[in-house]
Amino acid sequence: MHFTGTIWRPPYEAASLLIEATAGCTHHRCKFCTLYDDLPFPFRMSPLEDIESDLLEVQTMVHSPLDRLSAALRGQPQEHRFARAFLTGANPFVLNAPRLEEIARLIGRYFPSCRSIGCFARVTDIGLKTDGELESLRKAGYDGLTIGVETGDPEALTFMDKGYTPEEVLKQCQRLDQAGIGYRFFYLTGISGAGRGAQGARKSAELFNRLHPQLIGSSMLTIYPESRLYQEIQAGRWTEPSELEKLNELKTLIAHLEIPVVFAALGASNLFQFQGHLPEDREALFAQIEDVCHHMSEPELREYRTTLRHL
């Protein structure tokens, strides 16, 4: 398989067929991010020959007679049918529509059981496509994009150098709605800085309530010395919120979300994992967060953050 560096995927894509379509990030300027620092280049497209080779390798692996016999002897299903593929890389949706459609055709050729294709996408990637191209990509199977919106707080987006505004998030995701392409949001708890978490959460809820995300996945801000954000902290230009403030920020966000949506905190950056449907599970989510706040002190919470291996 032609994987480059660390393979990143959302927790909910665990059962998906993973294929590297790109490596690295076209933006590569978010102050908090160090995910792709292990690569020797900022961004690279995977050659179509590599993608087809990987698809053939997986097909051979899951359908070979020897593997089917081995699975039968272990009492496991003898054939694996992938219902979904996920293209790895920071933002494969930046690829032009014809290339994305060609990748979809290759996936369909080797795995006709695959009904949908997801990937990470930047807000700016959507803006590169016409309305007609978005509709064509939906017909090709692209659905359930994961977008690292992080926040609806304009000051935080600007400071962190995300490269877009809340207004652009609204415009581009409304275009996805129109094209019938589903999407999930990543929310980064703590991104607004110390003393501004509740404000950032309310602004984010205001933005999200005008859209139709299938899921909002929360991660906790974790700062590593290699990041530009660490340098900002050292220079006294930004202050990280406490772990308790981050948890209270989560409560504020959940309290102000008015849309029906799955809310989940499942990644390793979260001290504890939880998931529920809003609005019906709102009180249950509150109770889980409050239980952690009640039974764990700031030093205990902070110990988890400072000992968390590099993400």
C-alpha distance (Angstrom), angle and dihedral (degrees) to the residues before:
residue distance angle dihedral
M1 . . .
H2 3.79 . .
F3 3.80 99.0 .
T4 3.80 117.3 152.8
G5 3.80 121.6 -154.8
T6 3.80 121.9 -33.5
I7 3.80 115.8 -7.0
W8 3.81 111.2 -129.5
R9 3.78 123.9 -167.7
P10 3.82 135.5 153.6
P11 3.82 115.6 -97.5
Y12 3.81 91.0 -114.2
E13 3.82 91.9 59.2
A14 3.81 92.9 64.4
A15 3.82 93.5 115.1
S16 3.80 95.3 44.0
L17 3.79 126.6 106.5
L18 3.81 104.5 -104.7
I19 3.80 117.0 -144.2
E20 3.80 125.2 170.6
A21 3.80 108.5 -126.7
T22 3.81 96.0 160.9
A23 3.78 137.4 4.1
G24 3.78 125.1 -144.1
C25 3.80 127.8 3.3
T26 3.80 131.7 -71.1
H27 3.81 91.2 -146.2
H28 3.80 101.1 39.9
R29 3.83 93.4 167.5
C30 3.83 106.4 98.1
K31 3.79 104.1 127.8
F32 3.80 96.0 -139.0
C33 3.82 98.0 45.9
T34 3.80 125.5 99.8
L35 3.81 97.8 151.7
Y36 3.79 96.4 116.2
D37 3.79 100.9 34.0
D38 3.82 90.3 109.2
L39 3.80 91.5 68.4
P40 3.83 121.7 94.1
F41 3.81 90.8 -137.4
P42 3.83 136.7 39.0
F43 3.82 97.0 -123.9
R44 3.78 140.7 -6.3
M45 3.80 135.9 176.7
S46 3.80 116.4 -133.5
P47 3.80 112.7 -120.3
L48 3.80 112.0 -112.4
E49 3.81 88.1 -123.3
D50 3.82 89.6 60.8
I51 3.80 91.7 48.3
E52 3.80 91.7 50.8
S53 3.80 91.0 45.6
D54 3.81 90.3 53.2
L55 3.79 92.2 48.4
L56 3.79 90.2 50.9
E57 3.81 90.8 48.3
V58 3.81 92.4 52.5
Q59 3.80 91.7 44.4
T60 3.79 90.8 51.9
M61 3.79 91.9 46.1
V62 3.80 96.7 51.2
H63 3.80 97.9 37.2
S64 3.83 104.4 37.8
P65 3.84 115.7 121.1
L66 3.80 91.0 -124.1
D67 3.79 92.6 53.6
R68 3.80 91.8 46.2
L69 3.81 90.1 51.5
S70 3.80 91.4 47.1
A71 3.80 90.8 50.1
A72 3.79 91.4 49.1
L73 3.81 91.7 51.5
R74 3.80 89.3 52.0
G75 3.79 91.3 48.2
Q76 3.80 92.3 -114.9
P77 3.82 128.5 135.5
Q78 3.78 109.3 -77.6
E79 3.76 97.6 -141.7
H80 3.79 130.9 39.5
R81 3.77 116.7 -150.0
F82 3.79 113.7 -168.4
A83 3.78 110.8 -146.2
R84 3.80 92.9 -174.6
A85 3.80 140.8 27.4
F86 3.79 127.4 -153.2
L87 3.80 120.8 -157.9
T88 3.79 111.0 -142.2
G89 3.78 126.0 -141.1
A90 3.81 130.3 83.5
N91 3.81 94.9 -81.8
P92 3.81 117.2 -3.1
F93 3.81 88.9 163.5
V94 3.81 86.8 77.7
L95 3.82 87.5 77.2
N96 3.77 113.8 102.7
A97 3.78 118.5 -96.7
P98 3.85 97.1 -106.3
R99 3.81 91.3 54.2
L100 3.81 92.6 47.3
E101 3.80 89.2 49.6
E102 3.81 91.0 50.2
I103 3.81 90.2 51.9
A104 3.81 88.6 50.5
R105 3.82 90.3 51.9
L106 3.81 90.9 51.4
I107 3.80 91.5 50.2
G108 3.80 90.6 48.8
R109 3.80 91.5 49.3
Y110 3.81 94.4 55.2
F111 3.81 98.4 29.7
P112 3.82 110.5 29.7
S113 3.82 88.4 170.2
C114 3.82 89.3 68.0
R115 3.80 108.5 104.3
S116 3.81 103.3 173.2
I117 3.79 140.5 26.8
G118 3.79 126.0 -151.4
C119 3.78 134.8 -177.3
F120 3.78 143.1 158.9
A121 3.80 114.3 -80.4
R122 3.76 136.0 -173.7
V123 3.78 118.1 -138.9
T124 3.81 88.1 -117.9
D125 3.83 91.0 56.6
I126 3.80 90.0 64.3
G127 3.78 91.0 53.3
L128 3.80 90.3 59.0
K129 3.82 90.5 66.3
T130 3.78 127.7 76.1
D131 3.79 119.4 -129.5
G132 3.79 88.6 -106.0
E133 3.81 92.0 52.3
L134 3.80 91.5 50.8
E135 3.80 90.0 52.4
S136 3.81 90.6 49.0
L137 3.80 91.1 49.9
R138 3.79 90.0 51.6
K139 3.81 89.3 53.1
A140 3.82 88.6 49.0
G141 3.81 89.1 58.3
Y142 3.80 105.0 -95.5
D143 3.78 108.8 146.3
G144 3.79 138.5 134.6
L145 3.81 97.6 41.0
T146 3.80 115.3 -172.7
I147 3.80 111.4 -134.7
G148 3.81 122.1 -169.0
V149 3.78 95.1 -142.6
E150 3.85 88.7 152.9
T151 3.82 95.1 -175.3
G152 3.77 146.4 -8.1
D153 3.81 91.0 -132.7
P154 3.84 105.9 115.3
E155 3.81 94.2 -158.8
A156 3.79 91.9 53.1
L157 3.81 92.8 46.7
T158 3.80 90.3 52.2
F159 3.81 95.3 44.7
M160 3.81 92.8 47.6
D161 3.82 91.0 49.0
K162 3.81 94.1 -125.3
G163 3.79 91.6 158.2
Y164 3.80 99.9 -128.6
T165 3.80 142.2 64.5
P166 3.83 132.8 -127.0
E167 3.80 87.8 -104.7
E168 3.80 90.2 58.2
V169 3.81 90.7 48.6
L170 3.80 89.1 53.5
K171 3.81 94.7 46.9
Q172 3.80 97.2 46.4
C173 3.80 96.5 42.8
Q174 3.79 90.2 49.3
R175 3.80 86.1 56.1
L176 3.81 88.7 53.6
D177 3.81 88.7 50.7
Q178 3.79 89.7 52.1
A179 3.82 91.7 49.3
G180 3.80 92.4 48.0
I181 3.81 94.7 -116.9
G182 3.79 112.1 143.4
Y183 3.79 120.8 -141.5
R184 3.80 142.1 -169.8
F185 3.81 126.2 -149.4
F186 3.79 130.4 -137.2
Y187 3.81 112.0 -146.9
L188 3.80 117.9 -163.6
T189 3.79 110.0 -148.3
G190 3.81 111.2 -145.9
I191 3.80 97.5 24.5
S192 3.83 93.8 120.3
G193 3.80 92.5 61.5
A194 3.80 135.3 -125.3
G195 3.79 114.5 -26.0
R196 3.82 93.7 9.4
G197 3.81 102.5 76.1
A198 3.80 97.2 102.3
Q199 3.81 91.5 46.3
G200 3.80 91.3 49.6
A201 3.80 90.9 48.1
R202 3.80 92.5 52.3
K203 3.80 92.2 48.6
S204 3.79 89.6 48.7
A205 3.80 92.1 50.4
E206 3.81 89.9 50.3
L207 3.80 89.5 55.2
F208 3.81 97.1 41.8
N209 3.82 92.0 47.9
R210 3.82 88.7 63.9
L211 3.81 92.2 55.4
H212 3.81 139.6 54.1
P213 3.82 110.2 -121.0
Q214 3.79 114.0 171.3
L215 3.79 90.5 -146.0
I216 3.79 139.2 5.9
G217 3.78 110.6 -149.9
S218 3.77 116.4 -164.8
S219 3.80 124.5 -151.3
M220 3.80 126.2 -177.0
L221 3.78 117.2 -121.2
T222 3.81 109.2 -108.5
I223 3.80 116.4 -176.1
Y224 3.79 122.8 -150.3
P225 3.83 126.6 -167.2
E226 3.80 90.9 -117.4
S227 3.80 92.5 63.1
R228 3.79 127.3 96.5
L229 3.81 87.3 -129.2
Y230 3.80 90.4 62.7
Q231 3.80 88.1 56.2
E232 3.82 90.0 51.0
I233 3.80 89.7 53.2
Q234 3.81 91.9 48.8
A235 3.80 89.2 51.1
G236 3.81 91.0 51.7
R237 3.81 94.5 -116.5
W238 3.82 97.3 117.4
T239 3.81 136.5 25.7
E240 3.78 125.1 -151.9
P241 3.82 116.0 -129.6
S242 3.78 119.5 -119.9
E243 3.79 119.4 -100.2
L244 3.80 90.4 -109.7
E245 3.79 90.6 53.1
K246 3.80 89.3 51.8
L247 3.80 90.5 53.3
N248 3.80 91.5 48.5
E249 3.80 88.5 49.1
L250 3.80 88.2 56.9
K251 3.80 90.1 52.4
T252 3.81 90.4 50.9
L253 3.79 92.1 51.0
I254 3.81 92.8 48.6
A255 3.81 90.7 46.6
H256 3.81 93.2 54.8
L257 3.80 99.9 42.5
E258 3.81 108.5 107.1
I259 3.80 100.3 174.0
P260 3.81 126.1 91.3
V261 3.81 103.5 -104.4
V262 3.78 143.5 140.0
F263 3.80 109.6 -107.4
A264 3.79 115.5 -160.8
A265 3.78 140.2 171.9
L266 3.80 102.5 -172.4
G267 3.80 108.1 136.8
A268 3.79 127.3 101.6
S269 3.81 92.3 -105.1
N270 3.81 88.3 71.0
L271 3.79 115.0 85.4
F272 3.79 88.9 -145.8
Q273 3.80 129.9 18.2
F274 3.79 125.4 -130.6
Q275 3.77 139.6 158.1
G276 3.78 136.5 -174.2
H277 3.76 145.9 152.4
L278 3.78 119.8 -100.9
P279 2.91 133.0 -104.6
E280 3.81 96.5 11.5
D281 3.83 96.8 51.3
R282 3.81 96.8 41.6
E283 3.80 96.3 110.4
A284 3.81 92.2 45.1
L285 3.82 90.6 53.1
F286 3.81 90.2 48.1
A287 3.80 89.7 52.1
Q288 3.81 92.9 52.1
I289 3.80 92.8 50.4
E290 3.81 93.0 44.7
D291 3.80 90.5 50.0
V292 3.80 90.3 57.2
C293 3.82 92.3 46.1
H294 3.81 90.3 49.5
H295 3.79 98.3 47.2
M296 3.81 102.4 35.7
S297 3.79 128.4 61.0
E298 3.79 125.9 -141.2
P299 3.85 91.9 -105.2
E300 3.82 90.5 52.4
L301 3.78 92.0 48.6
R302 3.78 91.2 44.8
E303 3.80 92.1 52.1
Y304 3.79 89.7 62.1
R305 3.81 91.0 50.6
T306 3.81 95.4 48.4
T307 3.81 94.6 45.8
L308 3.80 95.8 45.4
R309 3.77 108.7 119.7
H310 3.76 118.3 -119.7
L311 3.80 114.1 -65.7
